[in-house]
Amino acid sequence: MQEINASIPFDKRLWKQDIILSLAHVKMLSAQGIVESEDANKIIDGLDQIANEFAQNGIEDNLALEDIHMAIEARLTEIIGPVAGRLHTARSRNDQVATSFRLWVRDAIDAVLSALNRLQQVIVQRADQHADMVMPGFTHLQVAQPVTLGHHLMAYYAMLARDIDRFKAARKRLNVSPLGAAALAGTGFALDRDMTANALGFDAPMGNSLDAVSDRDFALDYLGAASQCALHLSRMAEEIIIWASQPYGFVSMSDQWSTGSSIMPQKRNPDAAELVRGHSGRIMGNLHSLMVTMKGLPLAYSKDMQNDKPPVFEAHDLLGLCLVAMSGMIETLTFDAQNMHKAASSGFSTATDLADWLVRDVNIPFREAHHITGAAVRHCEKNGLALSEISADILTSIDGRLQGHKLPDLSVEGSVNSRISYGGTSPIRVREMIASAKQECGL
């Protein structure tokens, strides 16, 4: 029973938050005249001593004390004696746990936001360096149309911006205080819940005591945002893995962020990227784990909810590691402009440019333009030509309406330079997006 009941091996991570909320609680009890100021001062001094001890020496996994909250109270009793028992006046472990966990998740979100900002800065810097570098854009992993590397990288910047919005929204929703809800029904003591909420940086106390102790939406919100972010990181990692393979050869990875082989001395394996891709599944699994834990629980508190912390802790650790690794990889990648350009020029990637020209300059309906372009591509395939090498005479033989028209620039450079619509891959548009992003992410 002791082994299955104890949570201190993992919830000891909450020690700072528990001490912070305990300090706020006892100061409020003193201000309200519920605890004498002399006793409150002893409790405050004892909690400060415990914080110093834990910071220096860590925390023993004493299963007999069950959890970090009991461990702190037991140590406080050793230091100041029976007066330590006054700390738990007008609170329950239910609102105590809910508050400390909420504070921890808030801190976790702040840490993730900082790491996301760092990754965004790295992406913007690399995009700025390569705003003109031509590479293939893919659909179905087939060469589709030329784009610029800067444009491609900024797509990930946009994904991370949405991740930041999700984490910020989760932080805003969680920033209300359960402290003072007690076990489930509130308390008969004349608490000042606004005082403790303000002291802990919350916007307000929670309005329903049952909801206050039973809500774990904030943890699910965190895991939801973490899962979406991990999905984006996994997509980045997958592209790095593909690009670093010899058939592509778009990037070379630094020795710092790749590994060798135990038997093949030439290998430079993208292990960090593969682990980011793999860790994303574990992060998503943690979301599912907590959702399944919570889905059938009646109000208010059940011991099942002790299992709310391990999935959040693991997801946070993995996400933080993935964000640092991704920043390191992207910062140190070497891009091969020649291989990217060669790939961008393959597969008749500027065929859409020809079709667009037929619509825009020759006034041919798009479906007919699509057919004419297909015939031009077939001619080039048959004769071993690039689309940019096709002559006006050949196009006129395909469709007489093209007589006398000057052909567009069907090179990959001409293609990307022509994509000037808002959000397009033209270097002009890309640099505009980069300039805006620099202001957003603090560069």
N, C-alpha and C positions, 0 to 999 in steps of 0.2 A: 504493500500500500504506500509506503514511504517513497519508493522508487517511482511508481506510476503517478503519484500525486505531486511530486516536486517539480518545480520549473526553474529553480535557480541556475542550473547549468546554462540556460539560454537567456532568461529574463534579467540576469545580472547586468546586461547591457543597458538597462534602464536606470542604473543607480544615480546618475547625474540628474536625470529628470525627476526621480522620486525625491531626492534631497531638495531640489529647487521647489517642487510643489509643497513639500513638507514645511519648508521655510515660509512660503507664502501663507500656508494654512495656519501655522502657529502665530504668525504676526497678526493675522486677522482675528484669531481667537483672543489674543491679548487686547487688540484694539476694541473688540466688542465686550470686553470684561468677562469673557467665558473662562479664560486662563489668566492667573495672576502674572503680572509683567516679570516678576522675579523668576517664576518657573519658565515663562516663555524665553527669557534670556538664557537660562541654563540649557534649554532645548536647542536654541539657536547655536550656542557655542558648541554643544555636543555634535550637532549636525555638521558644522564646519570642520570639526576634528575628523569626523568620519569621512567627509569628502577628501580631506588631505590624505588620510590613510589609504583609501581606496585608490586614489590617484597614484600613490607611490608603490603600494604593495599588491594591488589587485584584490580580488574577492575569492574567498574560499567557497567551494561548492559543498556547503553543509546541507545535505538533504533534509536533515531534521528541522531546519528552519524554513523549508518549503520553497520560499521565493525571496526575491531581493527585498521586498517590502518588509517581510518579517526579519530578514537578516539585519536590515538597518535599524529596526526597532530594538532588536535584541542587543546590538552593539551599543545603541544609545542608552539602554538600561544599564549595561556594564559601566558606561562612562559616568552617568549622572544619577543612577539609581531609580527608584520608583516613580520619580517625577516624569520620567520618559513616557509613562503611560498616559499622561495628559495630552500628548501629541495626537492621539487617535480619537480625541473627543470630536463628535459631530462629523465623523467621516467613516467610511467603510473601505475595506480593500476593493470593493467593487468600483466606487468612484475614484479611488486612488489609482488602481490599475488603469482604468480608462483614461485618466488624465495623464499619467506618466507615459503611456503608450502613444497618446495623441501628441504629446510634446516631442517624443522621439521621432515620430513620423514627420512632424513639421521640420525638425532639424534635418532629417534625411532628405526631404524635398529641397531644402536650401542647399544641401551639398550637391544634389543632382543638378540643380539649376546652375550652380557654379561650373560643374564639369561640362554641362551642355554648352554653356557660353564659351568655354575654352575650345571645345570641338568646333563650334561655329566659327570662331576666330581663325582656327587653323584652316578650315575649309575656305573661308573668304580669302585668306592670304594666298593659298594655292590657286584658287580660281583667278585671282588678280594676276598672278604670274603667267597664267595660261589662258587668258581670255580669248586669244586668237588661235590657239592650237586646234587644228582640225582633227576630229575623230569620228568614227561611225556612230550614228544613233541606231539603236536596234529596236525592232519589234519581233517577237517570237525568237529572239536571239539570232535573227537574220539582219544583215545590213539593210537599213531602211533609208535613212537620209543623213547627210553630213550634219554634224553639230560641232560646237566647240567644247573643248574640255572644261573651260570655265563655266559654260552653260550647264554641262552635266554635273559638275560639282555643286553648283548653286541649287540644283534640284534637291540635293541632300540638305543643304542649308534650309530650304523651305520646309522639308520634313521635320527637321529639328526644331524649327520655329513653332510648328504645331505641337510638338512634344512639350516645349516650354509652356505653351498656353495651357496644355492639359495639366501639367504639374502645378502651375499657378492657380488654376481653377480648383484643383484638389486641395491646395493649401488654404484657399479662401473658405471653402466649405468646412474644413476641419477646425477652423480657428475659433471654436466656441468651447467653453469650459464645462466639463462634467463635474468638477469638484464642488462638493456641497450637496450632490444628489444622494449621498450616503449609499445604503445598500440597494434601494430601489424606490423608496417612497419619500425621500427628503428627510428632514430632521426637525425636531422641535426646538433646537437651539436657534437663537437669533443671529444667524450668520449674515455676513456681508459678502455675498457671492460676487458682486461686482468688484470688490476690492481684490479678491484672489484672482479673478479673471484678468483684471488690469495688471496685477503684479506678474502674471505669467505670460503676458503679451497676447491674451485672447481678446477678441472683439466684444464678447459678451458671455454670460453664463448660458448654458443650455436650458431651454424652457420647460422640459418635461423630464422628471427624474427617472422614469422608466426607460425612456429613450437614451438618456445620458449614460446609463451603465450598460445598456445592451447594444448600443450602436457600434458597428465596426465598418460602417460605410467608408470612413476615412482611410482605413487600411486597404479596403477593396479599391477605392479610388486611386490610392498610391500604386497598387499592383496593376491596375488597369493602365495607368499612364506608363508605368515601367514596362509592361508587356508591349505596348505600342511602340515605345522607344526602342526596346530590344528588337522588335521586328524591323525597324528601320536600320538599326546597326547591323543586323543580320544581312539585310540586302546590300549594304555597303560592303560588308565582309565578303559576300558571295562574288561581287564584282571584282574586288581586289584579287580573290583567288583565281577567277577566270582570267583576268587581265595579266596576272603574273605567270600563267601557264605558257609554255613555249609555243603552242599553236597561235596564241594571240601576241604575246610579247609586248604588251602595251606598257607595262611597268616592271621595274626591278625593285625588289624589296631590300631594305637595309639589313645588314647583319644583325642589327639591334633588335629587329622585329621579325626575324625569320630564324629557322633552325636548320641544321644539317641532318644528314642521314647517318645511321650507324654503319652502313655498308657502302653507300654510294657517295663518294667524296664530292661530286659535282653538284649535289642537290642543295637547293635553298628553298625550304618548305615554308609556306605561309601559315605556320601553326597558330600564330596569334589571331589571324583572321578566322581560321577554322574554329578556334575556341570561342571567339565572339559569336560565330554562327551557332555553335553548339550550346553555349550558355543561354542563348535566347530561348531555347526550348524549355530549359529549367525555370527561367523567369516566368514564362507563360504558364507553366505547370503550377507554379506557386499561386498564381491568381486562381486557377481552377481549384486547387486544394482548399483555399480559404472559402471560396464560394460554396463548395460542397459542405464544408464544416458549418457554415452559417445558415444554409438554406432551410433547415428543419427545426431551428431552435425557437422555443417559445420565449416570451418575455419573462423575467428580465435576464438574469445571469445564469449560465450553465457552465460547468467545468470544461465542456468542450472548447469554450472560448479561450482557454489556456493555450490552445493550439493556434491562436491567431498570430503569434509573434514569430515562430520559426520561419514560415514562408516569407514574411515581410523582411526579416533579417537577411535571409539567404538571397532574396531577390535584390535587396539593396547592395549587398556586398558584390554580387555578380555584375550588377549594372554599373556600379562605380568602377570596377575593374575593366569592364568592356569599354566604357567611355574613355578612360585613360589610354587603353591600348589602341583604340581607334584614332585618337588624337595623335599618338606617337607614330602609328603606321602612315597616316595621310601626310603628316608633316615631313616624313623621311622618304616617301616614295620618289623614285626617279621615273619620269614619264618618257617614253620613246616616241618622239614626234614623227619619225620616219615610218615606223610600223603602224602608228595610228592613221597617218595620212594614207598609206597604202591600203589599209583596210577600208577607210572611208571612201576611197575611190573605186572599190570593188562593188560588184553586184548592181551596177547601174544605179547608184544611189541618188543621182540627180535627175532621175526620170520624172519625178513629180515637178521639178523645176521646168522641164520641157512642157509638161501638160499645163502647168499654170500659165506659162508664156502663151500657149495656144489659146487659152481662154481670155487672158488679159489683153494681148496685143493683136491677136488675129480674130477675136470675137467668135471663137468656136465653142459650142456648148461643151461642158466638162466631160460628159459621157463620150462624146465623139473624140475629144482631145485625149481621153484615156485610151481609146482604141488606136488612135494615130501613134501615140507614144509607145504603146505595146508593139506596134509594127516596126517602129524605129529601133526598139530594143532587140527585137528578133533579127533585124538586119545586122546590127552590131555584133550580136552573138555569132551569127553565121560567118561574118567576115573578120572576126577578131579585133574589133574596134572598141574603143571607149566611146561612151555617148557624147563626150565633148569633141570627138573627132568626126562626127557625122557631118556631112556637107548639106548645104541648102538644096542642092540638086536632088540628093537622095530623098530629103523630106518632101520636096515638091513632087517627086515621083510617087510618093505615098499618098499625098493629098494635094491637088492642084491649087487649093486656096492659099497655100504657103508661098506661092510665087511672088518674088520680090520682097519678101520680109527678111529683115536682118535677124539672124539667130541670136538667142540669148547666150550669156556666158554659162556654159554647163559644167564648168570645173567645180570642184568641191569648195574652193574659196569663193567663187561666185555665188554658189548656193547659200553658204552660211551668211555671206554679206547681204544677201537679198532678204533674209528673214527678219525684217525690221518691225514686224507687228509687236505690240506690247507683250512681253514675256517670251519673245522669240530668241533664237540662238545667234542673231547678228552680234558681233563683238560690241557694236554701239549699245545695244539693249543690255547685253551682259554687263558691260561696265557701269551702266546706270544702276542695275540691280546690285552690283558689288558696292557701289558708292552708298546706296541706301542701307545695305547690310552692315557696312562698316560703322555707320552711325548707330544702328540698332544693337550691335554686339560690343560696342565700346572700343573699336579700333581707331 
